[in-house]
Amino acid sequence: MLIELKNVSFTYMPDTPLAQQAIKNVGFSVRTGEFVGLVGPTGSGKSTLIQHFNGLLEPLAGEVLIDGRRIGSEISALLVRQKIGVVFQFPENQLFEDTVFKDVAFGPCNLKCSDEEIEERVRSALKMVGLDYFEFKDRSPFTLSGGEMRRVAIAGVLAMNPSCLVLDEPTSGLDSIGKREILTHLERLNKEHGLTIILISHDMNEIARMVDRVVVLNEGKIEFDGSPKEVFLKRDDLLKMGLDVPEYASLLIKLNERGFDVPLDLFELNEVKDSIVCALERRSR
Amino acid sequence: MIEISNLTHVYEQVDREIIALKDLSLNIREGEFVVFVGRNGSGKSTLAKHLNGLLLPTSGSVKIDGFETSLEENLWKIRQRVGMIFQNPDNQIVATVVEEDVAFGPENLGVPREEIRRHIDEALRSVHMSEYARFEPHLLSGGQKQRVAIAGVLAMEPKYLVLDEPTSMLDPKGKREVIEIIQKLNKEQGVTVILVTHSIEESIYADRIVGIGRGQIVLDASPRDFFGETELLEGLGVDMPSAALLSLKLQKEGYEISRALSMEELADSLCSLN
């Protein structure tokens, strides 16, 4: 098991009148190679939870294991941060160097890698996010488009050679082309490089299309954990929490209510079209 | 009426100039709901910032009800008429109690005390946040905070409301709340709305969608006509609504349905077949 949380609870400002419990007794694990979607309304504890994955926060109760070793006592937080790369919201705000190369090289430089090793890591990290090394290495990150800047920021995390990438709303604020670029590369990192990915998103279409498993967090607790097909069948519960179902699922639900015999758990354009065609043919018979 | 004539905006950088808007002309009538779409870096946010004089034309002009933004003596009048809302609600809230935050604008305008009370109450009622008047803003959800930010602008009784990606940081419920409020302000209170967004679901409610590419207007049309221009959409970086994609697929299968913009519309037209 790559990441394992056992009965983890966390409270901000404990033992004060302002104490606020952000996550409550959460048990959760992620296997190597999984692509997990983490969803939940604002304030449900998603950001608090992911900061436990790489030791940025220490649980008040319970324990966090990485590769079976307990953070702090059995594996250092420093090592954990190399293994579990976290990309926070709007990571392009954290770009600071004057060239793309230096920005991506920042992590490996701090690891005291050799010059050849650094160059190799920067090359491969940029390649993983689809940016041509020679075209981009000497450019200032601040002259790039929003989508390119974000990919440079992700490359900076990939240059640490993590085995897991955690991304907090990596497509928010990007245009549809920028979104597609990021998602295509995440899919490739998972399928071809075997990278474990945990994706936080408010876009249920994105979640349904990308992930193998959806974990729903609400008020600091895990409410659902299953395949997109299983989780998105809980439409009423999701709406009550302030979430939603993918667009095509909402169409199928509407059609079902109006007497169409269609399955409710399809999210892909052609599947949905075929199921509607079938239902229409059955009706006309 | 907002009149933009031959507007050019150039950002001066140390080593080069970036032309963000190029000889762009556009009129927005009172009561309209206009959406700006386009890729990141297309110039749509730059254009939005010209509407209340946050940015001034390099050349050309922007007039709000006849007042030119480039004349400094007009800026107060313009900013009272044109309210702005940005992406991140946390950056727009200044006070520690909701109603004090809403009072910030009218207080600065020197509105008398009794009047301010009325402005606050009406503004909070418009965004369905009356019961939160005495709350601390940090206890609110993202959607609620964004509605408080909108109330703060409404308390100045603007004619025009410019919103630059107001929902992109919100969860699905927050997005729904904010969009419903924007539609209501436009339909029921006649506020002219200019909404910058990447969300296709949000743009289908507009009277007009203005597609901006490389600082120029590429397409200016009603949502139905806009999403009919398949080839231009690609260049604008705008996806077709999923409902439209699906209706095209079903048309190809031989079903006679019109191109739907929303899932509701598509469900209706499928149900009315045979």
Contacts between the chains, C-beta under 8 A, distances in Angstrom:
chain1	res1	chain2	res2	distance
A	40	B	171	7.9
A	41	B	141	7.4
A	41	B	171	4.8
A	41	B	172	8.0
A	41	B	173	6.3
A	42	B	141	5.1
A	42	B	142	4.5
A	42	B	143	7.6
A	42	B	170	7.1
A	42	B	171	4.8
A	42	B	174	6.4
A	43	B	141	6.3
A	145	B	39	7.5
A	145	B	40	5.5
A	145	B	41	5.2
A	146	B	40	3.5
A	146	B	41	6.6
A	147	B	40	6.4
A	172	B	168	5.5
A	172	B	169	6.5
A	173	B	40	7.9
A	173	B	87	7.0
A	173	B	165	6.6
A	173	B	168	4.9
A	173	B	169	7.7
A	173	B	198	7.4
A	174	B	40	6.3
A	174	B	198	7.1
A	175	B	38	7.4
A	175	B	39	4.5
A	175	B	40	5.1
A	175	B	198	5.3
A	175	B	237	4.5
A	175	B	238	7.8
A	176	B	198	6.8
A	176	B	237	5.7
A	176	B	238	6.3
A	176	B	239	4.5
A	177	B	39	6.4
A	177	B	237	4.4
A	178	B	39	7.6
A	178	B	40	5.9
A	178	B	237	7.8
A	202	B	170	7.4
A	202	B	171	5.0
A	202	B	172	5.9
A	202	B	175	7.8
A	204	B	172	7.1
A	205	B	242	7.5
A	242	B	141	7.9
A	242	B	171	5.8
A	242	B	172	6.5
A	242	B	173	3.2
A	242	B	174	7.4
A	243	B	171	7.1
A	243	B	172	5.5
A	243	B	173	7.3
A	244	B	172	4.0
A	244	B	173	8.0
A	247	B	201	7.9
A	247	B	242	4.8
A	247	B	243	7.6
A	247	B	263	6.0
A	248	B	242	6.6
A	248	B	246	7.5
A	250	B	263	5.6
A	251	B	243	7.3
A	251	B	246	7.5
A	251	B	263	4.3
A	251	B	266	6.2
A	251	B	267	6.1
A	254	B	263	6.6
A	254	B	264	7.2
A	254	B	267	4.2
A	255	B	267	5.8
A	255	B	270	6.5
A	255	B	271	7.7
A	258	B	267	6.8
A	258	B	271	5.3
A	260	B	270	7.4
A	260	B	271	8.0
A	269	B	242	7.5
A	269	B	245	6.1
A	269	B	246	6.4
A	269	B	249	6.8
A	270	B	249	7.5
A	272	B	246	6.4
A	273	B	246	6.1
A	273	B	249	4.5
A	273	B	250	6.3
A	273	B	253	7.3
A	276	B	246	7.8
A	276	B	250	6.6
A	276	B	270	6.8
A	277	B	250	7.3
A	277	B	253	5.6
A	277	B	255	8.0
A	280	B	255	6.9
A	280	B	270	7.4
A	280	B	273	6.6
A	283	B	274	6.9
A	284	B	274	5.9
